[in-house]
Amino acid sequence: MCELLGLCFNRPVRPEISFRGFRRRAEGNPDGWGIARFEGAACQVFKEPVRADSSPLAEFLRDYQLLESTIFIAHVRKSSRGGVALRNTHPFVRVFQRREVVLAHNGTLNLEDASLDEKFQAVGETDSERLLCLLLSDMWQRCIGFDAYQAIEQLFQQYNQYGTMNVLFSEGEHLYAYTESKAYRPAHDDEQKRPRNGLHVVGRQAPFGKVSLADEDWEIDLDEQEATGQQGVIVATWPLTTGEHENWQRLPPGKLTVFKAGRQVYPSGPQT
């Protein structure tokens, strides 16, 4: 199944350590990769229909000093709907309420009969791009704003009835994470038998300490890399890092979690 990565911080960050580990997940997801960053209401997307861990562009971006943002969304793809092509590569982008909106998804949805507003039409053949068009069509028709968290959650719960879905999307201010509603089930092709579905989150707040990548022998002292007062969250399909402060938690199934400026704003309660 495709894998997702999202970052939301209160100050611009570089995604180096997270993206470095995330590229390694291309081994089981060889059909494309993409990463989006925001600058205000505009986003910049880099994507290719090739393996992330063999892409010179992905390698360049991993080390590119000017690749900064408060919000990132990334995806590595294993195709299920639509061929291996740029038009079918995540993340997908549309303009809505004078902002560029980015979405990446894993799972499979049967949305062929869903009604779309003529303002939002798919270019490729994926259910994921159609999901973005359906979301914006429904938000447009029902006058739902980006701060109507409960209404957006209800839309995703409706869509989830048509299949399986873990979703990250953003309009540049919030990072929205919706987690598959069905029970977590063992992955028979994984000797560790970890669950297939879901999203995990870890909070970051100075002092960060040292962290290591889960998939390779590589360590970094984040206190030397990040500014004092910086805080944020990283959302991923599977935990990417290990370390004293790397307390990854599974997000609740069938629910929407929203982050803004590096903090959880929906649902309210203890902050991640």
Backbone as CSV, one residue per row, in Angstrom:
resi,resn,N_x,N_y,N_z,CA_x,CA_y,CA_z,C_x,C_y,C_z
1,MET,0.839,-1.190,0.000,0.000,0.000,0.000,0.877,1.244,0.000
2,CYS,0.443,2.285,-0.680,1.169,3.556,-0.705,1.423,4.059,0.712
3,GLU,2.422,4.935,0.830,2.716,5.502,2.144,2.703,7.018,2.086
4,LEU,2.327,7.617,3.228,2.114,9.048,3.343,3.065,9.658,4.360
5,LEU,3.372,10.938,4.151,4.185,11.711,5.086,3.659,13.132,5.121
6,GLY,3.474,13.670,6.322,3.059,15.058,6.476,3.830,15.725,7.597
7,LEU,4.197,16.998,7.418,4.857,17.794,8.440,4.070,19.067,8.643
8,CYS,3.937,19.478,9.901,3.295,20.747,10.237,4.051,21.364,11.403
9,PHE,4.672,22.548,11.182,5.492,23.206,12.194,5.084,24.665,12.330
10,ASN,5.488,25.267,13.436,5.180,26.670,13.661,6.160,27.598,12.964
11,ARG,7.302,27.084,12.538,8.287,27.843,11.776,8.767,26.981,10.609
12,PRO,9.235,27.602,9.531,9.701,26.801,8.394,10.808,25.829,8.798
13,VAL,10.702,24.610,8.266,11.697,23.564,8.519,12.084,22.926,7.190
14,ARG,13.187,22.228,7.215,13.576,21.373,6.091,13.175,19.945,6.430
15,PRO,12.676,19.184,5.463,12.186,17.830,5.751,13.276,16.764,5.651
16,GLU,14.535,17.149,5.751,15.647,16.258,5.423,15.549,14.889,6.091
17,ILE,15.505,14.850,7.429,15.556,13.548,8.092,14.309,12.722,7.803
18,SER,13.133,13.361,7.795,11.902,12.623,7.517,11.876,12.136,6.075
19,PHE,12.264,13.002,5.132,12.237,12.631,3.727,13.302,11.582,3.413
20,ARG,14.427,11.649,4.107,15.486,10.649,3.913,14.949,9.253,4.245
21,GLY,14.285,9.130,5.409,13.707,7.844,5.774,12.539,7.462,4.896
22,PHE,11.746,8.457,4.487,10.556,8.194,3.689,10.925,7.639,2.318
23,ARG,12.004,8.134,1.719,12.433,7.634,0.401,12.710,6.142,0.433
24,ARG,13.156,5.641,1.577,13.461,4.216,1.684,12.224,3.343,1.573
25,ARG,11.055,3.924,1.784,9.811,3.156,1.697,9.405,2.866,0.249
26,ALA,10.190,3.345,-0.699,9.895,3.084,-2.115,10.108,1.624,-2.480
27,GLU,10.772,0.869,-1.629,11.030,-0.538,-1.944,9.738,-1.296,-2.218
28,GLY,8.687,-1.021,-1.473,7.405,-1.661,-1.714,6.420,-0.767,-2.447
29,ASN,6.885,0.422,-2.819,6.017,1.404,-3.489,6.792,2.037,-4.642
30,PRO,6.991,1.283,-5.733,7.931,1.704,-6.769,7.356,2.569,-7.882
31,ASP,6.069,2.935,-7.814,5.390,3.493,-8.982,5.298,5.016,-9.005
32,GLY,6.030,5.694,-8.117,6.038,7.147,-8.153,6.242,7.747,-6.780
33,TRP,6.601,9.012,-6.767,6.796,9.736,-5.510,6.479,11.207,-5.751
34,GLY,6.182,11.915,-4.672,5.956,13.348,-4.786,6.045,14.013,-3.431
35,ILE,6.373,15.293,-3.438,6.408,16.081,-2.215,5.937,17.495,-2.531
36,ALA,5.116,18.053,-1.657,4.574,19.398,-1.828,4.942,20.242,-0.621
37,ARG,5.257,21.506,-0.882,5.499,22.460,0.198,4.686,23.712,-0.086
38,PHE,4.434,24.496,0.964,3.614,25.695,0.831,4.417,26.951,1.107
39,GLU,4.014,28.005,0.415,4.483,29.352,0.700,3.245,30.240,0.654
40,GLY,2.649,30.460,1.830,1.374,31.152,1.880,0.272,30.320,1.256
41,ALA,-0.510,30.923,0.349,-1.618,30.221,-0.296,-1.172,29.403,-1.501
42,ALA,0.107,29.500,-1.874,0.629,28.784,-3.048,1.441,27.574,-2.617
43,CYS,1.428,26.547,-3.444,2.224,25.362,-3.154,3.150,25.059,-4.326
44,GLN,4.199,24.340,-4.018,5.159,23.873,-5.007,5.221,22.364,-4.890
45,VAL,5.015,21.670,-6.008,4.965,20.214,-6.000,6.059,19.661,-6.897
46,PHE,6.811,18.711,-6.369,7.771,17.943,-7.141,7.288,16.497,-7.145
47,LYS,7.168,15.884,-8.332,6.753,14.485,-8.363,7.197,13.824,-9.662
48,GLU,7.373,12.513,-9.588,7.803,11.713,-10.739,7.174,10.330,-10.656
49,PRO,6.892,9.693,-11.786,6.374,8.324,-11.785,7.512,7.300,-11.784
50,VAL,8.469,7.461,-10.867,9.615,6.565,-10.741,9.839,6.269,-9.265
51,ARG,10.722,5.310,-8.975,11.046,4.975,-7.584,11.748,6.150,-6.905
52,ALA,11.293,6.471,-5.704,11.879,7.600,-4.978,13.329,7.354,-4.605
53,ASP,13.673,6.113,-4.247,15.033,5.843,-3.773,16.049,5.711,-4.904
54,SER,15.593,5.809,-6.159,16.520,5.798,-7.289,16.393,7.077,-8.121
55,SER,15.707,8.080,-7.588,15.482,9.325,-8.318,16.545,10.361,-7.988
56,PRO,17.286,10.858,-8.980,18.236,11.947,-8.723,17.550,13.212,-8.210
57,LEU,16.318,13.482,-8.658,15.593,14.653,-8.182,15.257,14.519,-6.703
58,ALA,14.769,13.357,-6.286,14.462,13.143,-4.871,15.716,13.242,-4.020
59,GLU,16.825,12.738,-4.528,18.090,12.833,-3.790,18.520,14.290,-3.646
60,PHE,18.352,15.057,-4.717,18.693,16.479,-4.669,17.832,17.215,-3.641
61,LEU,16.516,16.956,-3.649,15.619,17.637,-2.730,15.902,17.258,-1.281
62,ARG,16.327,16.038,-1.056,16.663,15.605,0.300,17.710,16.516,0.932
63,ASP,18.649,17.000,0.134,19.765,17.792,0.645,19.661,19.272,0.282
64,TYR,18.563,19.672,-0.373,18.455,21.039,-0.862,18.168,21.988,0.307
65,GLN,19.066,22.939,0.551,18.983,23.803,1.720,17.799,24.761,1.675
66,LEU,17.289,25.077,0.485,16.203,26.046,0.354,14.823,25.398,0.335
67,LEU,14.749,24.090,0.486,13.458,23.403,0.532,12.912,23.515,1.958
68,GLU,12.199,24.610,2.220,11.672,24.885,3.545,10.184,25.206,3.476
69,SER,9.470,24.891,4.550,8.057,25.216,4.651,7.584,24.885,6.059
70,THR,6.434,25.420,6.430,5.820,25.000,7.683,4.982,23.741,7.485
71,ILE,4.598,23.454,6.228,3.783,22.275,5.925,4.345,21.553,4.706
72,PHE,4.520,20.250,4.832,4.895,19.380,3.720,3.920,18.210,3.658
73,ILE,3.645,17.733,2.444,2.925,16.480,2.225,3.697,15.687,1.177
74,ALA,4.004,14.427,1.485,4.752,13.576,0.558,4.064,12.220,0.433
75,HIS,4.404,11.503,-0.649,3.728,10.243,-0.970,4.659,9.370,-1.793
76,VAL,4.690,8.071,-1.498,5.306,7.088,-2.392,4.203,6.124,-2.819
77,ARG,4.186,5.770,-4.097,3.009,5.133,-4.691,3.243,3.688,-5.102
78,LYS,2.250,2.873,-4.787,2.081,1.558,-5.390,0.737,1.592,-6.100
79,SER,0.755,1.528,-7.416,-0.453,1.800,-8.194,-1.522,0.729,-7.976
80,SER,-2.773,1.185,-7.823,-3.922,0.286,-7.772,-4.999,0.732,-8.754
81,ARG,-5.140,2.060,-8.925,-6.061,2.626,-9.914,-5.264,3.596,-10.785
82,GLY,-5.228,3.357,-12.083,-4.477,4.231,-12.982,-3.062,3.735,-13.172
83,GLY,-2.549,3.903,-14.381,-1.218,3.425,-14.708,-0.121,4.275,-14.090
84,VAL,1.107,3.824,-14.302,2.278,4.541,-13.793,2.563,5.699,-14.742
85,ALA,2.163,6.896,-14.338,2.278,8.080,-15.187,2.251,9.311,-14.294
86,LEU,2.776,10.405,-14.801,2.813,11.640,-14.023,1.417,12.080,-13.604
87,ARG,0.439,11.937,-14.500,-0.917,12.391,-14.197,-1.538,11.614,-13.036
88,ASN,-1.004,10.435,-12.730,-1.532,9.605,-11.653,-0.651,9.619,-10.407
89,THR,0.323,10.506,-10.366,1.278,10.551,-9.263,0.847,11.589,-8.238
90,HIS,0.875,11.217,-6.975,0.518,12.102,-5.862,1.698,13.023,-5.526
91,PRO,1.436,14.137,-4.816,0.146,14.698,-4.399,-0.559,15.397,-5.563
92,PHE,-1.885,15.550,-5.426,-2.698,16.232,-6.416,-3.065,17.629,-5.897
93,VAL,-3.270,18.561,-6.826,-3.483,19.969,-6.456,-4.677,20.543,-7.212
94,ARG,-5.496,21.326,-6.508,-6.552,22.114,-7.119,-6.627,23.465,-6.397
95,VAL,-7.201,24.458,-7.069,-7.405,25.778,-6.458,-8.819,25.845,-5.913
96,PHE,-8.937,26.280,-4.653,-10.233,26.382,-3.992,-10.175,27.518,-2.977
97,GLN,-11.163,28.393,-2.996,-11.217,29.542,-2.095,-9.908,30.346,-2.141
98,ARG,-9.413,30.542,-3.358,-8.216,31.336,-3.636,-6.963,30.779,-2.953
99,ARG,-6.962,29.477,-2.741,-5.792,28.803,-2.186,-5.554,27.533,-2.983
100,GLU,-4.297,27.095,-3.049,-3.997,25.801,-3.648,-4.125,24.725,-2.573
101,VAL,-4.855,23.679,-2.907,-5.131,22.593,-1.972,-4.429,21.330,-2.477
102,VAL,-3.706,20.669,-1.577,-2.927,19.478,-1.911,-3.492,18.281,-1.164
103,LEU,-3.594,17.142,-1.851,-4.085,15.914,-1.216,-3.282,14.720,-1.688
104,ALA,-2.989,13.807,-0.738,-2.393,12.501,-1.035,-3.183,11.461,-0.258
105,HIS,-3.283,10.259,-0.820,-4.201,9.240,-0.279,-3.594,7.864,-0.484
106,ASN,-3.842,6.961,0.474,-3.617,5.549,0.192,-4.879,4.766,0.504
107,GLY,-5.002,3.612,-0.135,-6.223,2.826,-0.054,-6.880,2.741,-1.418
108,THR,-8.096,2.225,-1.457,-8.840,2.074,-2.714,-10.294,2.448,-2.485
109,LEU,-10.804,3.362,-3.325,-12.177,3.848,-3.210,-12.921,3.648,-4.528
110,ASN,-14.176,3.285,-4.441,-15.023,3.141,-5.628,-15.885,4.394,-5.765
111,LEU,-15.351,5.392,-6.458,-16.004,6.694,-6.557,-16.481,7.009,-7.970
112,GLU,-16.600,5.992,-8.810,-16.943,6.239,-10.211,-18.283,6.941,-10.375
113,ASP,-19.223,6.682,-9.476,-20.561,7.252,-9.614,-20.729,8.552,-8.832
114,ALA,-19.666,9.011,-8.183,-19.769,10.238,-7.393,-19.954,11.448,-8.304
115,SER,-20.805,12.351,-7.901,-21.092,13.541,-8.695,-20.094,14.646,-8.369
116,LEU,-19.453,15.195,-9.410,-18.464,16.252,-9.238,-18.975,17.556,-9.823
117,ASP,-18.667,18.643,-9.144,-18.947,19.955,-9.702,-18.048,20.171,-10.913
118,GLU,-18.537,20.858,-11.932,-17.745,21.046,-13.148,-16.466,21.836,-12.881
119,LYS,-16.374,22.520,-11.749,-15.175,23.267,-11.407,-14.005,22.332,-11.097
120,PHE,-14.306,21.086,-10.679,-13.255,20.185,-10.217,-13.367,18.855,-10.954
121,GLN,-12.477,18.632,-11.899,-12.466,17.408,-12.686,-11.079,16.768,-12.635
122,ALA,-11.048,15.454,-12.691,-9.787,14.722,-12.616,-9.066,14.733,-13.961
123,VAL,-7.744,14.791,-13.917,-6.905,14.706,-15.106,-6.510,13.259,-15.377
124,GLY,-6.167,12.535,-14.304,-5.748,11.147,-14.434,-6.871,10.181,-14.109
125,GLU,-6.482,8.948,-13.804,-7.461,7.883,-13.591,-7.539,7.404,-12.151
126,THR,-6.850,8.031,-11.222,-6.807,7.506,-9.863,-8.054,7.883,-9.066
127,ASP,-8.394,7.002,-8.128,-9.449,7.323,-7.176,-9.006,8.435,-6.232
128,SER,-7.710,8.588,-6.041,-7.181,9.609,-5.127,-7.436,11.020,-5.660
129,GLU,-7.152,11.243,-6.947,-7.416,12.556,-7.527,-8.916,12.826,-7.552
130,ARG,-9.690,11.791,-7.831,-11.152,11.956,-7.824,-11.643,12.293,-6.419
131,LEU,-10.985,11.736,-5.396,-11.342,12.060,-4.018,-11.135,13.548,-3.734
132,LEU,-10.022,14.113,-4.198,-9.789,15.542,-4.003,-10.870,16.362,-4.701
133,CYS,-11.207,16.000,-5.928,-12.246,16.723,-6.667,-13.600,16.606,-5.971
134,LEU,-13.903,15.412,-5.429,-15.168,15.208,-4.726,-15.209,16.035,-3.444
135,LEU,-14.102,16.034,-2.698,-14.034,16.812,-1.463,-14.298,18.296,-1.724
136,LEU,-13.613,18.855,-2.713,-13.774,20.277,-3.000,-15.153,20.585,-3.583
137,SER,-15.689,19.646,-4.374,-17.051,19.825,-4.900,-18.053,19.907,-3.757
138,ASP,-17.923,18.996,-2.792,-18.856,18.992,-1.665,-18.663,20.217,-0.777
139,MET,-17.405,20.621,-0.560,-17.165,21.822,0.242,-17.740,23.051,-0.448
140,TRP,-17.617,23.105,-1.767,-18.158,24.226,-2.541,-19.683,24.258,-2.462
141,GLN,-20.322,23.123,-2.713,-21.775,23.075,-2.762,-22.411,23.295,-1.391
142,ARG,-21.710,22.900,-0.318,-22.271,22.993,1.030,-21.700,24.180,1.814
143,CYS,-20.895,25.010,1.132,-20.306,26.201,1.769,-19.529,25.841,3.030
144,ILE,-18.676,24.841,2.930,-17.861,24.383,4.059,-16.496,25.047,3.981
145,GLY,-16.103,25.733,5.027,-14.803,26.371,5.076,-13.740,25.457,5.660
146,PHE,-12.502,25.896,5.569,-11.397,25.056,6.033,-11.352,24.934,7.554
147,ASP,-12.052,25.803,8.268,-12.086,25.698,9.726,-13.316,24.950,10.235
148,ALA,-14.122,24.394,9.332,-15.288,23.590,9.717,-14.842,22.136,9.856
149,TYR,-14.077,21.874,10.890,-13.415,20.577,11.036,-14.410,19.418,11.109
150,GLN,-15.446,19.576,11.877,-16.401,18.488,12.043,-17.119,18.180,10.730
151,ALA,-17.460,19.212,9.968,-18.122,18.989,8.680,-17.197,18.268,7.708
152,ILE,-15.914,18.628,7.704,-14.948,17.947,6.848,-14.778,16.499,7.286
153,GLU,-14.728,16.269,8.591,-14.634,14.903,9.100,-15.817,14.068,8.640
154,GLN,-17.019,14.631,8.691,-18.210,13.896,8.263,-18.164,13.556,6.777
155,LEU,-17.596,14.456,5.962,-17.433,14.151,4.543,-16.514,12.941,4.354
156,PHE,-15.394,12.928,5.047,-14.467,11.808,4.909,-15.087,10.509,5.407
157,GLN,-15.855,10.566,6.459,-16.522,9.361,6.951,-17.511,8.831,5.921
158,GLN,-18.154,9.727,5.180,-19.042,9.299,4.106,-18.253,8.631,2.987
159,TYR,-17.142,9.255,2.583,-16.328,8.689,1.507,-15.748,7.330,1.901
160,ASN,-15.440,7.168,3.180,-14.816,5.932,3.655,-15.722,4.716,3.452
161,GLN,-17.031,4.969,3.302,-17.964,3.870,3.059,-17.734,3.224,1.692
162,TYR,-17.022,3.918,0.792,-16.794,3.415,-0.563,-15.467,2.680,-0.706
163,GLY,-14.798,2.400,0.406,-13.548,1.666,0.327,-12.638,1.985,1.492
164,THR,-11.345,1.972,1.217,-10.353,2.219,2.260,-9.608,3.516,1.958
165,MET,-9.265,4.262,3.020,-8.622,5.544,2.771,-7.904,6.068,4.016
166,ASN,-6.647,6.410,3.829,-5.909,7.276,4.726,-5.552,8.500,3.891
167,VAL,-5.749,9.690,4.442,-5.635,10.909,3.642,-4.855,11.973,4.402
168,LEU,-3.979,12.679,3.689,-3.395,13.925,4.153,-3.768,15.006,3.145
169,PHE,-4.263,16.143,3.639,-4.453,17.263,2.727,-4.222,18.564,3.466
170,SER,-3.968,19.629,2.687,-3.654,20.924,3.281,-3.976,22.035,2.305
171,GLU,-4.326,23.206,2.879,-4.493,24.418,2.096,-3.411,25.437,2.446
172,GLY,-2.372,24.994,3.154,-1.252,25.853,3.485,-1.251,26.364,4.906
173,GLU,-2.381,26.260,5.615,-2.457,26.666,7.018,-2.641,25.488,7.953
174,HIS,-3.434,24.519,7.524,-3.716,23.338,8.334,-3.145,22.097,7.658
175,LEU,-2.837,21.096,8.463,-2.570,19.752,7.956,-3.689,18.856,8.475
176,TYR,-4.494,18.324,7.544,-5.612,17.458,7.883,-5.199,16.009,7.659
177,ALA,-5.459,15.159,8.657,-5.107,13.745,8.562,-6.334,12.909,8.893
178,TYR,-6.820,12.158,7.901,-7.952,11.254,8.146,-7.445,9.823,8.098
179,THR,-7.872,9.025,9.090,-7.388,7.653,9.230,-8.488,6.662,8.889
180,GLU,-8.129,5.639,8.161,-9.030,4.569,7.750,-9.897,4.078,8.918
181,SER,-11.197,3.876,8.640,-12.140,3.531,9.706,-12.168,2.056,10.043
182,LYS,-11.774,1.202,9.119,-11.880,-0.236,9.351,-10.824,-0.699,10.340
183,ALA,-11.080,-1.838,10.954,-10.164,-2.361,11.973,-8.780,-2.596,11.383
184,TYR,-7.762,-2.335,12.168,-6.398,-2.633,11.751,-6.248,-4.141,11.638
185,ARG,-5.698,-4.587,10.523,-5.601,-6.018,10.286,-4.157,-6.410,10.030
186,PRO,-3.778,-7.646,10.356,-2.388,-8.068,10.166,-1.996,-8.053,8.698
187,ALA,-0.755,-7.705,8.442,-0.215,-7.746,7.079,0.470,-9.095,6.896
188,HIS,-0.141,-9.978,6.138,0.380,-11.343,6.018,1.702,-11.392,5.268
189,ASP,1.992,-10.353,4.471,3.247,-10.344,3.730,4.353,-9.664,4.520
190,ASP,4.119,-9.353,5.766,5.114,-8.689,6.609,5.385,-9.584,7.809
191,GLU,6.623,-10.013,7.970,6.943,-10.951,9.037,6.693,-10.357,10.420
192,GLN,6.692,-9.029,10.530,6.400,-8.392,11.805,4.897,-8.306,12.066
193,LYS,4.087,-8.617,11.039,2.623,-8.603,11.163,2.103,-7.282,11.744
194,ARG,2.681,-6.187,11.289,2.165,-4.890,11.716,0.881,-4.587,10.944
195,PRO,0.005,-3.749,11.481,-1.259,-3.468,10.797,-1.043,-2.729,9.477
196,ARG,-1.900,-3.004,8.515,-1.779,-2.368,7.206,-2.219,-0.904,7.245
197,ASN,-3.345,-0.647,7.858,-4.000,0.642,7.707,-3.675,1.583,8.849
198,GLY,-3.705,2.881,8.566,-3.591,3.855,9.628,-2.519,4.895,9.393
199,LEU,-2.458,5.834,10.326,-1.445,6.876,10.333,-0.896,7.009,11.745
200,HIS,0.375,7.411,11.836,1.033,7.611,13.121,1.562,9.036,13.194
201,VAL,1.642,9.573,14.407,2.094,10.946,14.598,3.109,11.006,15.723
202,VAL,4.064,11.910,15.584,5.022,12.191,16.649,5.138,13.698,16.784
203,GLY,5.200,14.172,18.014,5.375,15.596,18.264,6.838,15.945,18.406
204,ARG,7.197,17.147,17.993,8.574,17.630,18.116,8.549,18.986,18.804
205,GLN,9.315,19.106,19.878,9.430,20.368,20.591,10.804,20.424,21.241
206,ALA,11.476,21.571,21.116,12.814,21.701,21.671,12.784,21.475,23.191
207,PRO,13.808,20.766,23.758,14.966,20.207,23.054,14.610,18.896,22.359
208,PHE,15.079,18.747,21.116,14.725,17.596,20.304,15.556,16.355,20.648
209,GLY,16.836,16.556,20.962,17.707,15.420,21.214,18.126,14.723,19.939
210,LYS,18.718,13.536,20.107,19.187,12.758,18.963,18.122,11.782,18.501
211,VAL,17.993,11.651,17.188,17.067,10.676,16.612,17.799,9.859,15.568
212,SER,17.315,8.644,15.371,17.862,7.748,14.350,16.750,7.344,13.405
213,LEU,17.094,7.109,12.149,16.113,6.633,11.188,15.812,5.169,11.456
214,ALA,14.535,4.807,11.316,14.119,3.437,11.561,14.625,2.490,10.486
215,ASP,14.870,2.989,9.276,15.194,2.125,8.143,16.663,2.128,7.744
216,GLU,17.500,2.884,8.426,18.907,2.860,8.069,19.758,3.339,9.239
217,ASP,21.035,3.035,9.184,21.961,3.381,10.256,22.416,4.831,10.072
218,TRP,21.606,5.763,10.579,21.885,7.186,10.384,21.292,7.953,11.536
219,GLU,22.052,8.836,12.140,21.618,9.565,13.331,21.920,11.042,13.167
220,ILE,21.071,11.887,13.780,21.281,13.324,13.719,20.876,13.941,15.055
221,ASP,21.609,14.956,15.473,21.278,15.706,16.676,20.418,16.893,16.256
222,LEU,19.109,16.808,16.484,18.191,17.846,16.020,18.385,19.159,16.775
223,ASP,18.933,19.123,17.976,19.176,20.365,18.704,20.187,21.241,17.984
224,GLU,21.031,20.630,17.159,21.997,21.401,16.386,21.403,21.903,15.081
225,GLN,20.232,21.367,14.712,19.644,21.683,13.416,18.467,22.646,13.512
226,GLU,17.704,22.592,14.594,16.451,23.326,14.679,16.552,24.512,15.634
227,ALA,15.738,25.527,15.393,15.777,26.757,16.184,15.048,26.573,17.507
228,THR,15.498,27.295,18.526,14.832,27.291,19.819,13.406,27.824,19.656
229,GLY,12.448,27.187,20.330,11.055,27.596,20.234,10.296,26.937,19.106
230,GLN,10.965,26.145,18.313,10.299,25.470,17.209,9.557,24.241,17.730
231,GLN,8.362,24.023,17.200,7.604,22.832,17.546,6.767,22.412,16.353
232,GLY,6.410,21.142,16.340,5.609,20.649,15.238,5.279,19.191,15.386
233,VAL,4.671,18.649,14.331,4.291,17.239,14.300,4.701,16.647,12.958
234,ILE,4.954,15.348,12.984,5.212,14.572,11.771,4.197,13.438,11.747
235,VAL,3.500,13.297,10.629,2.512,12.240,10.446,3.028,11.311,9.345
236,ALA,2.984,10.017,9.587,3.460,9.056,8.589,2.674,7.760,8.715
237,THR,2.657,7.005,7.628,1.988,5.719,7.661,2.604,4.824,8.725
238,TRP,3.936,4.774,8.749,4.664,4.026,9.774,5.693,4.948,10.411
239,PRO,6.033,4.733,11.694,7.080,5.533,12.327,8.371,5.507,11.516
240,LEU,8.962,6.678,11.333,10.168,6.823,10.517,11.436,6.890,11.352
241,THR,11.301,7.230,12.625,12.475,7.509,13.442,12.372,6.818,14.799
242,THR,13.524,6.700,15.452,13.589,6.218,16.827,14.426,7.203,17.633
243,GLY,14.238,7.227,18.927,15.000,8.133,19.781,14.259,8.412,21.069
244,GLU,14.928,9.065,21.983,14.378,9.314,23.314,13.078,10.092,23.261
245,HIS,12.974,11.046,22.336,11.792,11.895,22.250,10.853,11.482,21.111
246,GLU,11.129,10.367,20.453,10.334,9.948,19.296,9.218,9.006,19.731
247,ASN,8.198,9.562,20.351,7.080,8.781,20.883,5.934,8.759,19.877
248,TRP,6.046,7.905,18.877,5.028,7.824,17.831,3.731,7.230,18.390
249,GLN,2.606,7.845,18.016,1.291,7.383,18.443,0.411,7.150,17.215
250,ARG,-0.417,6.119,17.296,-1.345,5.833,16.197,-2.540,6.763,16.296
251,LEU,-2.914,7.394,15.181,-4.104,8.234,15.159,-5.360,7.366,15.168
252,PRO,-6.447,7.830,15.773,-7.654,7.000,15.914,-8.318,6.725,14.573
253,PRO,-8.787,5.497,14.359,-9.427,5.138,13.089,-10.769,5.822,12.911
254,GLY,-11.081,6.145,11.654,-12.362,6.742,11.321,-12.519,8.169,11.786
255,LYS,-11.404,8.846,12.083,-11.446,10.196,12.624,-10.540,11.130,11.827
256,LEU,-10.880,12.421,11.893,-10.048,13.472,11.323,-9.260,14.129,12.446
257,THR,-7.960,14.307,12.232,-7.118,15.052,13.149,-6.540,16.227,12.376
258,VAL,-6.600,17.432,12.980,-6.158,18.640,12.286,-5.070,19.320,13.103
259,PHE,-4.008,19.743,12.395,-2.881,20.430,13.016,-2.720,21.810,12.382
260,LYS,-2.305,22.765,13.194,-2.039,24.112,12.718,-0.894,24.696,13.532
261,ALA,0.083,25.289,12.846,1.240,25.900,13.502,1.920,24.929,14.457
262,GLY,1.956,23.670,14.072,2.681,22.669,14.853,1.934,22.088,16.026
263,ARG,0.634,22.416,16.178,-0.156,21.917,17.297,-1.471,21.329,16.798
264,GLN,-1.982,20.353,17.562,-3.271,19.778,17.233,-4.381,20.741,17.614
265,VAL,-5.288,21.028,16.649,-6.408,21.920,16.913,-7.761,21.214,16.833
266,TYR,-7.783,19.998,16.277,-9.004,19.202,16.236,-8.633,17.727,16.216
267,PRO,-9.307,16.902,17.063,-10.204,17.345,18.123,-9.443,18.065,19.234
268,SER,-10.149,18.872,19.995,-9.514,19.596,21.080,-9.187,18.636,22.216
269,GLY,-8.308,19.057,23.114,-7.890,18.206,24.209,-6.383,18.207,24.300
270,PRO,-5.780,17.158,24.857,-4.331,17.092,24.976,-3.666,17.249,23.626
271,GLN,-2.670,18.102,23.564,-2.004,18.387,22.296,-0.937,17.343,22.010
272,THR,-0.791,17.013,20.714,0.204,16.037,20.306,1.608,16.622,20.462
